[in-house]
Amino acid sequence: MEEINVPDPNFYMAIGYDRHPGQEIMHYRYVVPSELEESNYMDPSPFLKFDVRKGKDMVEGDMDKQSIEQTGLFKGLVRITQQE
C-alpha cells in the first residue's frame, strides 16, 4: 500500500490505519510545534510557572550548605477567592 498526499511530518503525526475495519486509510493528528500557550491557538499564557526543586538547605557552624537542584517546572493556575 502506498500513500498519496502524505502530510508534512513536521506538523502531523501518524496515529494509525482504519477507524473502521477495511477502510485502509491512514489517519494523522496535527501537532503544535511549540508549547500550546505559546502558539496562536490560545490567548497569552494564563499559566504561572514555578520551579520544582529537590534538596535542602543545611547550616553547619558558620557555613551554609545547599543541596538543591531544579528537577522540573510546574505550570498551573492559582486563584485566590474569598469564601462567603
PDB file as gemmi writes it, atoms N, CA and C in Angstrom:
CRYST1    1.000    1.000    1.000  90.00  90.00  90.00 P 1                      
ATOM      1  N   MET A   1       0.848  -1.164   0.000  1.00  0.00           N  
ATOM      2  CA  MET A   1       0.000   0.000   0.000  1.00  0.00           C  
ATOM      3  C   MET A   1       0.903   1.239   0.000  1.00  0.00           C  
ATOM      4  N   GLU A   2       0.585   2.217  -0.824  1.00  0.00           N  
ATOM      5  CA  GLU A   2       1.366   3.444  -0.908  1.00  0.00           C  
ATOM      6  C   GLU A   2       0.457   4.638  -0.673  1.00  0.00           C  
ATOM      7  N   GLU A   3       0.926   5.552   0.176  1.00  0.00           N  
ATOM      8  CA  GLU A   3       0.121   6.736   0.490  1.00  0.00           C  
ATOM      9  C   GLU A   3       0.311   7.816  -0.561  1.00  0.00           C  
ATOM     10  N   ILE A   4      -0.752   8.538  -0.809  1.00  0.00           N  
ATOM     11  CA  ILE A   4      -0.720   9.679  -1.714  1.00  0.00           C  
ATOM     12  C   ILE A   4      -0.994  10.913  -0.869  1.00  0.00           C  
ATOM     13  N   ASN A   5      -0.336  12.027  -1.156  1.00  0.00           N  
ATOM     14  CA  ASN A   5      -0.503  13.281  -0.421  1.00  0.00           C  
ATOM     15  C   ASN A   5      -0.196  13.128   1.069  1.00  0.00           C  
ATOM     16  N   VAL A   6       0.965  12.593   1.379  1.00  0.00           N  
ATOM     17  CA  VAL A   6       1.384  12.429   2.775  1.00  0.00           C  
ATOM     18  C   VAL A   6       1.637  13.816   3.367  1.00  0.00           C  
ATOM     19  N   PRO A   7       1.028  14.144   4.520  1.00  0.00           N  
ATOM     20  CA  PRO A   7       1.241  15.469   5.106  1.00  0.00           C  
ATOM     21  C   PRO A   7       2.656  15.627   5.659  1.00  0.00           C  
ATOM     22  N   ASP A   8       3.052  16.868   5.850  1.00  0.00           N  
ATOM     23  CA  ASP A   8       4.382  17.207   6.358  1.00  0.00           C  
ATOM     24  C   ASP A   8       4.579  16.596   7.745  1.00  0.00           C  
ATOM     25  N   PRO A   9       5.591  15.729   7.931  1.00  0.00           N  
ATOM     26  CA  PRO A   9       5.802  15.088   9.249  1.00  0.00           C  
ATOM     27  C   PRO A   9       6.243  16.059  10.337  1.00  0.00           C  
ATOM     28  N   ASN A  10       6.620  17.311   9.986  1.00  0.00           N  
ATOM     29  CA  ASN A  10       6.955  18.311  10.998  1.00  0.00           C  
ATOM     30  C   ASN A  10       5.707  18.852  11.690  1.00  0.00           C  
ATOM     31  N   PHE A  11       4.545  18.668  11.061  1.00  0.00           N  
ATOM     32  CA  PHE A  11       3.307  19.208  11.613  1.00  0.00           C  
ATOM     33  C   PHE A  11       2.228  18.158  11.868  1.00  0.00           C  
ATOM     34  N   TYR A  12       2.400  16.945  11.341  1.00  0.00           N  
ATOM     35  CA  TYR A  12       1.390  15.906  11.517  1.00  0.00           C  
ATOM     36  C   TYR A  12       2.030  14.618  12.012  1.00  0.00           C  
ATOM     37  N   MET A  13       1.338  13.929  12.925  1.00  0.00           N  
ATOM     38  CA  MET A  13       1.818  12.673  13.478  1.00  0.00           C  
ATOM     39  C   MET A  13       0.862  11.569  13.036  1.00  0.00           C  
ATOM     40  N   ALA A  14       1.410  10.500  12.504  1.00  0.00           N  
ATOM     41  CA  ALA A  14       0.578   9.370  12.096  1.00  0.00           C  
ATOM     42  C   ALA A  14       0.027   8.674  13.330  1.00  0.00           C  
ATOM     43  N   ILE A  15      -1.287   8.403  13.340  1.00  0.00           N  
ATOM     44  CA  ILE A  15      -1.882   7.745  14.504  1.00  0.00           C  
ATOM     45  C   ILE A  15      -2.438   6.371  14.164  1.00  0.00           C  
ATOM     46  N   GLY A  16      -2.360   5.959  12.894  1.00  0.00           N  
ATOM     47  CA  GLY A  16      -2.750   4.600  12.558  1.00  0.00           C  
ATOM     48  C   GLY A  16      -3.759   4.513  11.439  1.00  0.00           C  
ATOM     49  N   TYR A  17      -4.016   3.282  11.062  1.00  0.00           N  
ATOM     50  CA  TYR A  17      -4.965   2.992   9.987  1.00  0.00           C  
ATOM     51  C   TYR A  17      -6.323   2.629  10.559  1.00  0.00           C  
ATOM     52  N   ASP A  18      -7.312   2.720   9.689  1.00  0.00           N  
ATOM     53  CA  ASP A  18      -8.629   2.114   9.887  1.00  0.00           C  
ATOM     54  C   ASP A  18      -9.377   2.505  11.148  1.00  0.00           C  
ATOM     55  N   ARG A  19     -10.175   3.526  11.033  1.00  0.00           N  
ATOM     56  CA  ARG A  19     -11.121   3.801  12.111  1.00  0.00           C  
ATOM     57  C   ARG A  19     -12.209   2.736  12.105  1.00  0.00           C  
ATOM     58  N   HIS A  20     -12.474   2.225  10.915  1.00  0.00           N  
ATOM     59  CA  HIS A  20     -13.438   1.144  10.753  1.00  0.00           C  
ATOM     60  C   HIS A  20     -12.749   0.039   9.966  1.00  0.00           C  
ATOM     61  N   PRO A  21     -12.952  -1.231  10.293  1.00  0.00           N  
ATOM     62  CA  PRO A  21     -12.283  -2.338   9.594  1.00  0.00           C  
ATOM     63  C   PRO A  21     -12.468  -2.266   8.082  1.00  0.00           C  
ATOM     64  N   GLY A  22     -11.351  -2.477   7.363  1.00  0.00           N  
ATOM     65  CA  GLY A  22     -11.391  -2.498   5.913  1.00  0.00           C  
ATOM     66  C   GLY A  22     -11.303  -1.128   5.261  1.00  0.00           C  
ATOM     67  N   GLN A  23     -11.218  -0.075   6.025  1.00  0.00           N  
ATOM     68  CA  GLN A  23     -11.205   1.286   5.483  1.00  0.00           C  
ATOM     69  C   GLN A  23      -9.881   1.600   4.777  1.00  0.00           C  
ATOM     70  N   GLU A  24      -8.771   1.070   5.294  1.00  0.00           N  
ATOM     71  CA  GLU A  24      -7.430   1.234   4.737  1.00  0.00           C  
ATOM     72  C   GLU A  24      -7.065   2.689   4.452  1.00  0.00           C  
ATOM     73  N   ILE A  25      -7.347   3.563   5.405  1.00  0.00           N  
ATOM     74  CA  ILE A  25      -6.982   4.973   5.305  1.00  0.00           C  
ATOM     75  C   ILE A  25      -6.098   5.319   6.500  1.00  0.00           C  
ATOM     76  N   MET A  26      -4.967   5.960   6.236  1.00  0.00           N  
ATOM     77  CA  MET A  26      -4.072   6.388   7.305  1.00  0.00           C  
ATOM     78  C   MET A  26      -4.620   7.683   7.896  1.00  0.00           C  
ATOM     79  N   HIS A  27      -4.602   7.775   9.222  1.00  0.00           N  
ATOM     80  CA  HIS A  27      -5.111   8.955   9.907  1.00  0.00           C  
ATOM     81  C   HIS A  27      -3.958   9.684  10.591  1.00  0.00           C  
ATOM     82  N   TYR A  28      -4.045  11.014  10.593  1.00  0.00           N  
ATOM     83  CA  TYR A  28      -2.994  11.855  11.151  1.00  0.00           C  
ATOM     84  C   TYR A  28      -3.581  12.819  12.163  1.00  0.00           C  
ATOM     85  N   ARG A  29      -2.737  13.296  13.060  1.00  0.00           N  
ATOM     86  CA  ARG A  29      -3.137  14.303  14.041  1.00  0.00           C  
ATOM     87  C   ARG A  29      -2.185  15.489  13.896  1.00  0.00           C  
ATOM     88  N   TYR A  30      -2.747  16.708  13.884  1.00  0.00           N  
ATOM     89  CA  TYR A  30      -1.928  17.911  13.797  1.00  0.00           C  
ATOM     90  C   TYR A  30      -1.150  18.084  15.102  1.00  0.00           C  
ATOM     91  N   VAL A  31       0.117  18.404  14.997  1.00  0.00           N  
ATOM     92  CA  VAL A  31       0.983  18.595  16.158  1.00  0.00           C  
ATOM     93  C   VAL A  31       1.399  20.056  16.212  1.00  0.00           C  
ATOM     94  N   VAL A  32       1.154  20.706  17.338  1.00  0.00           N  
ATOM     95  CA  VAL A  32       1.567  22.098  17.520  1.00  0.00           C  
ATOM     96  C   VAL A  32       3.074  22.078  17.789  1.00  0.00           C  
ATOM     97  N   PRO A  33       3.865  22.815  16.999  1.00  0.00           N  
ATOM     98  CA  PRO A  33       5.324  22.708  17.114  1.00  0.00           C  
ATOM     99  C   PRO A  33       5.939  23.394  18.329  1.00  0.00           C  
ATOM    100  N   SER A  34       5.143  24.058  19.162  1.00  0.00           N  
ATOM    101  CA  SER A  34       5.672  24.699  20.370  1.00  0.00           C  
ATOM    102  C   SER A  34       4.707  24.406  21.511  1.00  0.00           C  
ATOM    103  N   GLU A  35       5.006  24.942  22.698  1.00  0.00           N  
ATOM    104  CA  GLU A  35       4.074  24.761  23.800  1.00  0.00           C  
ATOM    105  C   GLU A  35       2.766  25.442  23.440  1.00  0.00           C  
ATOM    106  N   LEU A  36       1.655  24.835  23.810  1.00  0.00           N  
ATOM    107  CA  LEU A  36       0.345  25.307  23.383  1.00  0.00           C  
ATOM    108  C   LEU A  36       0.095  26.756  23.762  1.00  0.00           C  
ATOM    109  N   GLU A  37       0.500  27.157  24.972  1.00  0.00           N  
ATOM    110  CA  GLU A  37       0.236  28.530  25.380  1.00  0.00           C  
ATOM    111  C   GLU A  37       1.123  29.543  24.653  1.00  0.00           C  
ATOM    112  N   GLU A  38       2.133  29.086  23.938  1.00  0.00           N  
ATOM    113  CA  GLU A  38       2.975  29.986  23.152  1.00  0.00           C  
ATOM    114  C   GLU A  38       2.569  29.989  21.681  1.00  0.00           C  
ATOM    115  N   SER A  39       1.549  29.232  21.321  1.00  0.00           N  
ATOM    116  CA  SER A  39       1.100  29.154  19.934  1.00  0.00           C  
ATOM    117  C   SER A  39       0.008  30.185  19.672  1.00  0.00           C  
ATOM    118  N   ASN A  40      -0.471  30.211  18.450  1.00  0.00           N  
ATOM    119  CA  ASN A  40      -1.547  31.133  18.068  1.00  0.00           C  
ATOM    120  C   ASN A  40      -2.916  30.588  18.440  1.00  0.00           C  
ATOM    121  N   TYR A  41      -2.982  29.416  19.063  1.00  0.00           N  
ATOM    122  CA  TYR A  41      -4.252  28.774  19.373  1.00  0.00           C  
ATOM    123  C   TYR A  41      -4.823  29.203  20.724  1.00  0.00           C  
ATOM    124  N   MET A  42      -4.051  29.921  21.514  1.00  0.00           N  
ATOM    125  CA  MET A  42      -4.507  30.374  22.829  1.00  0.00           C  
ATOM    126  C   MET A  42      -4.187  31.849  22.995  1.00  0.00           C  
ATOM    127  N   ASP A  43      -4.922  32.497  23.889  1.00  0.00           N  
ATOM    128  CA  ASP A  43      -4.590  33.860  24.282  1.00  0.00           C  
ATOM    129  C   ASP A  43      -3.261  33.817  25.024  1.00  0.00           C  
ATOM    130  N   PRO A  44      -2.693  34.959  25.357  1.00  0.00           N  
ATOM    131  CA  PRO A  44      -1.439  34.922  26.132  1.00  0.00           C  
ATOM    132  C   PRO A  44      -1.565  33.995  27.339  1.00  0.00           C  
ATOM    133  N   SER A  45      -0.475  33.367  27.670  1.00  0.00           N  
ATOM    134  CA  SER A  45      -0.472  32.304  28.668  1.00  0.00           C  
ATOM    135  C   SER A  45      -1.169  32.678  29.974  1.00  0.00           C  
ATOM    136  N   PRO A  46      -2.189  31.901  30.352  1.00  0.00           N  
ATOM    137  CA  PRO A  46      -2.857  32.141  31.631  1.00  0.00           C  
ATOM    138  C   PRO A  46      -2.144  31.433  32.783  1.00  0.00           C  
ATOM    139  N   PHE A  47      -1.074  30.709  32.491  1.00  0.00           N  
ATOM    140  CA  PHE A  47      -0.431  29.871  33.496  1.00  0.00           C  
ATOM    141  C   PHE A  47       0.701  30.587  34.209  1.00  0.00           C  
ATOM    142  N   LEU A  48       0.855  30.280  35.480  1.00  0.00           N  
ATOM    143  CA  LEU A  48       2.013  30.718  36.248  1.00  0.00           C  
ATOM    144  C   LEU A  48       3.026  29.586  36.221  1.00  0.00           C  
ATOM    145  N   LYS A  49       4.308  29.915  36.227  1.00  0.00           N  
ATOM    146  CA  LYS A  49       5.352  28.892  36.169  1.00  0.00           C  
ATOM    147  C   LYS A  49       6.163  28.932  37.459  1.00  0.00           C  
ATOM    148  N   PHE A  50       6.363  27.759  38.065  1.00  0.00           N  
ATOM    149  CA  PHE A  50       7.134  27.629  39.300  1.00  0.00           C  
ATOM    150  C   PHE A  50       8.180  26.536  39.114  1.00  0.00           C  
ATOM    151  N   ASP A  51       9.408  26.811  39.561  1.00  0.00           N  
ATOM    152  CA  ASP A  51      10.445  25.778  39.528  1.00  0.00           C  
ATOM    153  C   ASP A  51      10.120  24.706  40.553  1.00  0.00           C  
ATOM    154  N   VAL A  52      10.321  23.462  40.195  1.00  0.00           N  
ATOM    155  CA  VAL A  52      10.173  22.346  41.128  1.00  0.00           C  
ATOM    156  C   VAL A  52      11.593  21.937  41.509  1.00  0.00           C  
ATOM    157  N   ARG A  53      11.874  21.953  42.802  1.00  0.00           N  
ATOM    158  CA  ARG A  53      13.227  21.676  43.279  1.00  0.00           C  
ATOM    159  C   ARG A  53      13.220  20.552  44.295  1.00  0.00           C  
ATOM    160  N   LYS A  54      14.367  19.892  44.420  1.00  0.00           N  
ATOM    161  CA  LYS A  54      14.513  18.911  45.487  1.00  0.00           C  
ATOM    162  C   LYS A  54      15.832  19.179  46.194  1.00  0.00           C  
ATOM    163  N   GLY A  55      15.904  18.782  47.457  1.00  0.00           N  
ATOM    164  CA  GLY A  55      17.098  19.008  48.254  1.00  0.00           C  
ATOM    165  C   GLY A  55      16.751  19.773  49.516  1.00  0.00           C  
ATOM    166  N   LYS A  56      17.789  20.262  50.199  1.00  0.00           N  
ATOM    167  CA  LYS A  56      17.533  21.025  51.416  1.00  0.00           C  
ATOM    168  C   LYS A  56      18.698  21.958  51.698  1.00  0.00           C  
ATOM    169  N   ASP A  57      18.412  22.995  52.496  1.00  0.00           N  
ATOM    170  CA  ASP A  57      19.442  23.910  52.992  1.00  0.00           C  
ATOM    171  C   ASP A  57      19.935  23.379  54.327  1.00  0.00           C  
ATOM    172  N   MET A  58      21.230  23.391  54.521  1.00  0.00           N  
ATOM    173  CA  MET A  58      21.791  22.924  55.789  1.00  0.00           C  
ATOM    174  C   MET A  58      22.732  23.991  56.331  1.00  0.00           C  
ATOM    175  N   VAL A  59      22.701  24.201  57.620  1.00  0.00           N  
ATOM    176  CA  VAL A  59      23.609  25.151  58.268  1.00  0.00           C  
ATOM    177  C   VAL A  59      24.498  24.357  59.219  1.00  0.00           C  
ATOM    178  N   GLU A  60      25.799  24.387  58.954  1.00  0.00           N  
ATOM    179  CA  GLU A  60      26.763  23.706  59.821  1.00  0.00           C  
ATOM    180  C   GLU A  60      27.779  24.744  60.293  1.00  0.00           C  
ATOM    181  N   GLY A  61      27.701  25.094  61.539  1.00  0.00           N  
ATOM    182  CA  GLY A  61      28.612  26.119  62.058  1.00  0.00           C  
ATOM    183  C   GLY A  61      28.340  27.442  61.372  1.00  0.00           C  
ATOM    184  N   ASP A  62      29.374  28.008  60.751  1.00  0.00           N  
ATOM    185  CA  ASP A  62      29.216  29.277  60.051  1.00  0.00           C  
ATOM    186  C   ASP A  62      29.004  29.089  58.549  1.00  0.00           C  
ATOM    187  N   MET A  63      29.028  27.856  58.093  1.00  0.00           N  
ATOM    188  CA  MET A  63      28.899  27.596  56.657  1.00  0.00           C  
ATOM    189  C   MET A  63      27.480  27.164  56.304  1.00  0.00           C  
ATOM    190  N   ASP A  64      26.983  27.699  55.233  1.00  0.00           N  
ATOM    191  CA  ASP A  64      25.697  27.259  54.699  1.00  0.00           C  
ATOM    192  C   ASP A  64      25.966  26.289  53.559  1.00  0.00           C  
ATOM    193  N   LYS A  65      25.327  25.146  53.606  1.00  0.00           N  
ATOM    194  CA  LYS A  65      25.454  24.179  52.523  1.00  0.00           C  
ATOM    195  C   LYS A  65      24.099  24.066  51.843  1.00  0.00           C  
ATOM    196  N   GLN A  66      24.131  23.933  50.559  1.00  0.00           N  
ATOM    197  CA  GLN A  66      22.895  23.730  49.814  1.00  0.00           C  
ATOM    198  C   GLN A  66      23.042  22.504  48.930  1.00  0.00           C  
ATOM    199  N   SER A  67      22.018  21.694  48.922  1.00  0.00           N  
ATOM    200  CA  SER A  67      21.985  20.547  48.014  1.00  0.00           C  
ATOM    201  C   SER A  67      20.659  20.586  47.255  1.00  0.00           C  
ATOM    202  N   ILE A  68      20.388  21.757  46.684  1.00  0.00           N  
ATOM    203  CA  ILE A  68      19.121  21.953  45.989  1.00  0.00           C  
ATOM    204  C   ILE A  68      19.371  21.904  44.484  1.00  0.00           C  
ATOM    205  N   GLU A  69      18.526  21.169  43.775  1.00  0.00           N  
ATOM    206  CA  GLU A  69      18.615  21.156  42.322  1.00  0.00           C  
ATOM    207  C   GLU A  69      17.212  21.254  41.723  1.00  0.00           C  
ATOM    208  N   GLN A  70      17.131  21.916  40.596  1.00  0.00           N  
ATOM    209  CA  GLN A  70      15.838  22.033  39.923  1.00  0.00           C  
ATOM    210  C   GLN A  70      15.553  20.738  39.185  1.00  0.00           C  
ATOM    211  N   THR A  71      14.359  20.188  39.398  1.00  0.00           N  
ATOM    212  CA  THR A  71      14.012  18.916  38.771  1.00  0.00           C  
ATOM    213  C   THR A  71      12.881  19.033  37.766  1.00  0.00           C  
ATOM    214  N   GLY A  72      12.253  20.198  37.673  1.00  0.00           N  
ATOM    215  CA  GLY A  72      11.166  20.331  36.725  1.00  0.00           C  
ATOM    216  C   GLY A  72      10.554  21.711  36.771  1.00  0.00           C  
ATOM    217  N   LEU A  73       9.428  21.840  36.088  1.00  0.00           N  
ATOM    218  CA  LEU A  73       8.709  23.096  36.020  1.00  0.00           C  
ATOM    219  C   LEU A  73       7.221  22.795  36.178  1.00  0.00           C  
ATOM    220  N   PHE A  74       6.572  23.491  37.106  1.00  0.00           N  
ATOM    221  CA  PHE A  74       5.133  23.334  37.321  1.00  0.00           C  
ATOM    222  C   PHE A  74       4.439  24.511  36.660  1.00  0.00           C  
ATOM    223  N   LYS A  75       3.440  24.217  35.816  1.00  0.00           N  
ATOM    224  CA  LYS A  75       2.634  25.271  35.206  1.00  0.00           C  
ATOM    225  C   LYS A  75       1.202  25.062  35.665  1.00  0.00           C  
ATOM    226  N   GLY A  76       0.585  26.105  36.164  1.00  0.00           N  
ATOM    227  CA  GLY A  76      -0.784  25.967  36.620  1.00  0.00           C  
ATOM    228  C   GLY A  76      -1.422  27.315  36.871  1.00  0.00           C  
ATOM    229  N   LEU A  77      -2.684  27.275  37.209  1.00  0.00           N  
ATOM    230  CA  LEU A  77      -3.437  28.477  37.535  1.00  0.00           C  
ATOM    231  C   LEU A  77      -3.590  28.555  39.039  1.00  0.00           C  
ATOM    232  N   VAL A  78      -3.407  29.729  39.593  1.00  0.00           N  
ATOM    233  CA  VAL A  78      -3.610  29.940  41.013  1.00  0.00           C  
ATOM    234  C   VAL A  78      -4.663  31.028  41.148  1.00  0.00           C  
ATOM    235  N   ARG A  79      -5.745  30.694  41.817  1.00  0.00           N  
ATOM    236  CA  ARG A  79      -6.802  31.678  42.037  1.00  0.00           C  
ATOM    237  C   ARG A  79      -7.094  31.753  43.525  1.00  0.00           C  
ATOM    238  N   ILE A  80      -7.104  32.955  44.040  1.00  0.00           N  
ATOM    239  CA  ILE A  80      -7.431  33.176  45.435  1.00  0.00           C  
ATOM    240  C   ILE A  80      -8.789  33.830  45.469  1.00  0.00           C  
ATOM    241  N   THR A  81      -9.720  33.186  46.153  1.00  0.00           N  
ATOM    242  CA  THR A  81     -11.078  33.720  46.228  1.00  0.00           C  
ATOM    243  C   THR A  81     -11.481  33.903  47.693  1.00  0.00           C  
ATOM    244  N   GLN A  82     -12.462  34.737  47.891  1.00  0.00           N  
ATOM    245  CA  GLN A  82     -12.953  34.962  49.245  1.00  0.00           C  
ATOM    246  C   GLN A  82     -14.180  34.072  49.467  1.00  0.00           C  
ATOM    247  N   GLN A  83     -14.125  33.299  50.551  1.00  0.00           N  
ATOM    248  CA  GLN A  83     -15.263  32.447  50.898  1.00  0.00           C  
ATOM    249  C   GLN A  83     -16.320  33.289  51.576  1.00  0.00           C  
ATOM    250  N   GLU A  84     -17.560  33.022  51.255  1.00  0.00           N  
ATOM    251  CA  GLU A  84     -18.640  33.781  51.886  1.00  0.00           C  
ATOM    252  C   GLU A  84     -19.382  32.927  52.862  1.00  0.00           C  
TER     253      GLU A  84                                                      
END                                                                             
